[in-house]
């Protein structure tokens, strides 16, 4: 069982040459834009959806969390 958070998708896609076009949480009727690296609050029933576009055919790499990329001394 995995429960990736929005920052995982941001880190994975942006560090592998993709662009995130949409990052939303929804219950099928209502939806909310999700900040890729910030905190947010959504009801437990919401699902997370990501739409990303690939811009580079490079091999995929394992991402590093953005907060550690910005401040490697953490």
N, C-alpha and C positions, 0 to 999 in steps of 0.2 A: 504494500500500500504506500503510495506517495501522495504528498500534498504540496506541490510546488507553489510558492508564493509569487506574486507579480514580479518581484525583482529577479527571480530566476529567469523568467522569460525575457526580460529586458537584458540581463547579463548574457544569456545564451545567444539570443538573436543578434544583438548589436556587436558582440565580440566575434561573431562568425560571418559578418558581412551582410546581414539582413536588416531590414527596416520594419519596425512595428508600425502597422497602419491603424490598428484598433486594439485596445485593451479594455474590455468592459466586463462588468459583473451584471448578471441578469437573473430574474426568476421566470423569464419567458414573457412577461408582460411589462415589467418595469426594468430599466437598466441604468447603470451609472458608469461614467468614464472612471477608469482606475489610474491613479498616478503610478508610473512604473517603479519609482524608487522611494516614494513617500508613503506615510501611513494613511490608511483609510478605514472606514467602518462600513461594512455591508452586512445585511442579514445573513444568517447561517444558511438559509435556503438558496442563496444566490450561487450561480455557477460562474466560473471565469472563462472568458473566451478571448483568444488571441488570433489576430490576423497579421501575418508577417510576409514580406516580400523579399526574396533572395536577390542580391545584387552581385554576388561573387560566387564562382564555382569552387572556391578554396575548400580544402578539407576542414571538417568541423573540429573545433577544439573545446576542451572543457573550460567553462567560464570561471572567472574570479569575481567574487562579489564586488559590486561597484564601490561600496564604502572602503574596502581594502585596496582597491585600485587607486582611489583618490588619496588615501592615507595609509601607505604600506607599513607604517610603524604600529598600527593597531594590533 
